[in-house]
Amino acid sequence: MSDRELIIHFLEKAEKRLRSNKRFNDIAVTLAIAFAFPVVFKFLDLFFLFRGRTVVTVLGLWAIATIVWVGVKLRGKSPLNQVAGNIDSKARLNDQLKTAYWFIQNPRESQWVDAQIRHTANAAGKLRLDTLFPRRFPRASYLVGGLLFLMVFLNFIPVSLNYNWLAGHAAPPFRLTDEERRRIFEENVRKAYPRLGSASVL
């Protein structure tokens, strides 16, 4: 493998690692923003009592939008000259990689250029990508965990009119007052026992 090929191969590996780190961070940030919506929606449900169909529709649209958003964030690659500049900055190579990559992309006959590329290839061979670009747990992931915990907590608040979405419950299409429930009960009893006539069953 020539010095030019070694430099290109090194930059491609660095770009993959950078892209992987960026994707992990982008997913965490996107989910942290996205999960704020169902938490707010559940909080509103404590006061407005959304029906089951409304909950399913809204959360379904939210899930689709979140998946599309994550997919858009994961697209694209970083240009290798940008990666080279990033490595130069972190490894303090005084723009060696960026310059060498430019000469590789714009070849010319020169002993000085060949010497510079050879020197850069030797320097790149001594670098460790896991040291330059270590794997880090995104801080946004802690926010995602906190929002998930809050979502679960809101579903288990011991309030009579709180419907637990995690158990598949939501507000019914309509709610009856105590008086309406009593009348329906009496009507059903009269139908079951017609001999009672108009006498009160309570």
C-alpha positions in Angstrom: 0.0 0.0 0.0 1.5 3.4 -1.0 1.8 6.4 1.2 -1.1 8.0 -0.6 -3.3 5.0 -0.1 -2.3 4.8 3.6 -3.4 8.4 4.2 -6.7 8.0 2.3 -7.4 4.7 4.2 -6.6 6.4 7.5 -8.9 9.4 6.7 -11.8 7.0 5.7 -11.5 5.1 9.0 -11.5 8.5 10.9 -14.5 9.6 9.0 -16.4 6.5 9.9 -15.6 6.9 13.6 -16.5 10.5 13.6 -19.8 9.7 11.8 -20.6 7.0 14.3 -19.9 9.3 17.3 -22.0 12.1 15.7 -24.9 9.7 14.9 -25.0 8.5 18.5 -25.1 12.0 19.8 -27.6 13.2 17.2 -30.0 10.3 18.1 -29.7 11.2 21.8 -30.4 14.9 21.2 -33.3 14.1 18.8 -34.9 11.8 21.2 -34.5 14.2 24.1 -36.4 16.8 22.1 -39.0 14.4 20.8 -39.8 12.8 24.1 -40.8 16.2 25.6 -43.9 16.0 23.4 -45.6 12.9 24.9 -44.7 14.1 28.4 -46.5 17.4 27.8 -49.3 15.6 26.1 -49.8 13.2 29.1 -49.6 16.2 31.4 -52.5 17.8 29.5 -54.4 14.5 29.6 -54.6 14.9 33.4 -56.8 17.9 32.9 -58.6 17.4 29.5 -58.9 13.6 29.5 -58.2 12.7 25.9 -60.1 9.9 24.4 -58.5 6.6 23.3 -58.7 7.3 19.6 -57.1 10.8 20.1 -54.2 9.3 22.2 -53.5 6.6 19.6 -53.6 9.0 16.7 -51.5 11.7 18.2 -48.8 9.2 19.6 -48.8 7.4 16.3 -48.1 10.5 14.3 -45.5 11.5 16.9 -43.7 8.2 16.5 -43.7 8.4 12.7 -42.4 12.0 12.8 -39.7 11.0 15.3 -38.5 8.1 13.2 -38.4 10.3 10.1 -36.5 13.0 12.0 -33.9 10.5 13.3 -33.5 9.1 9.7 -32.8 12.6 8.3 -30.3 13.3 11.0 -28.3 10.1 10.3 -27.8 11.0 6.6 -24.6 12.4 5.1 -20.8 12.1 5.5 -18.1 14.5 6.4 -15.7 15.6 3.6 -12.3 14.0 4.1 -10.5 17.4 3.9 -12.7 18.4 6.9 -11.8 15.2 8.7 -8.1 15.9 8.0 -8.3 19.4 9.4 -10.0 18.0 12.5 -7.2 15.5 13.1 -4.6 18.1 12.4 -6.1 20.3 15.1 -6.4 17.5 17.7 -3.0 15.9 17.0 -1.3 19.3 16.5 0.1 18.3 13.0 0.2 21.9 11.7 -2.1 21.1 8.8 0.0 18.2 7.6 -2.9 15.9 6.8 -5.0 18.5 5.2 -2.1 19.6 3.0 -1.1 16.0 2.1 -4.8 15.2 1.2 -4.9 18.3 -1.1 -1.8 17.1 -2.9 -3.2 13.6 -3.2 -6.4 15.1 -4.8 -4.3 17.4 -7.0 -1.2 15.3 -7.9 1.9 16.9 -9.3 5.5 15.8 -9.9 7.6 17.1 -7.0 10.2 15.5 -4.7 9.1 17.9 -1.9 5.5 16.8 -2.3 6.5 13.1 -2.2 8.6 13.7 0.9 5.7 15.6 2.6 3.2 12.8 1.8 5.7 10.2 3.1 6.3 12.1 6.3 2.5 12.6 6.8 1.9 8.9 6.2 4.4 8.0 8.9 2.9 10.5 11.3 -0.7 9.2 10.6 0.5 5.6 11.3 1.4 6.6 14.8 -2.0 8.1 15.6 -4.8 6.2 17.5 -8.3 7.1 16.5 -9.7 5.8 19.7 -7.6 8.4 21.5 -8.4 11.2 19.1 -12.1 10.5 19.0 -13.1 8.5 22.1 -16.5 7.0 22.5 -18.5 9.2 24.9 -22.0 8.7 26.3 -24.1 11.6 25.1 -25.3 13.9 27.9 -28.6 14.2 26.1 -29.2 10.5 26.9 -29.6 11.3 30.5 -32.4 13.7 29.6 -34.0 11.0 27.5 -34.0 8.7 30.6 -35.4 11.5 32.8 -38.3 12.1 30.3 -39.1 8.4 30.1 -39.2 8.3 33.9 -41.4 11.3 34.1 -43.7 9.7 31.4 -44.1 6.6 33.5 -44.6 8.6 36.7 -47.4 10.7 35.1 -49.2 7.5 34.1 -49.2 6.1 37.7 -50.3 9.3 39.5 -53.0 8.1 42.0 -55.8 10.3 40.7 -59.2 8.9 40.0 -59.4 10.5 36.5 -55.9 9.5 35.5 -55.8 6.9 32.7 -52.7 4.8 32.4 -51.6 4.8 28.8 -48.9 2.2 29.5 -51.7 -0.2 30.4 -53.7 0.7 27.2 -56.2 2.9 29.0 -57.6 6.2 28.0 -60.7 8.3 28.6 -63.9 6.8 27.3 -65.9 8.5 24.5 -68.1 10.1 27.1 -68.5 10.2 30.9 -71.8 9.8 32.8 -72.7 11.7 36.0 -73.7 9.8 39.1 -77.3 10.7 38.5 -77.1 9.4 34.9 -75.5 6.1 36.0 -78.3 5.7 38.7 -81.0 6.2 36.1 -79.4 3.7 33.7 -79.1 1.2 36.5 -82.8 1.6 37.5 -83.9 1.2 33.9 -81.9 -2.0 33.4 -83.3 -3.4 36.6 -86.9 -2.6 35.6 -86.3 -4.3 32.2 -84.9 -7.4 34.0 -87.7 -7.4 36.6 -90.8 -5.9 35.0 -93.1 -6.9 38.0 -91.5 -4.2 40.0 -93.4 -1.7 38.0 -92.7 1.9 38.8 -91.5 1.2 42.3 -88.0 2.5 43.0 -85.4 -0.3 43.0 -83.0 1.6 45.3 
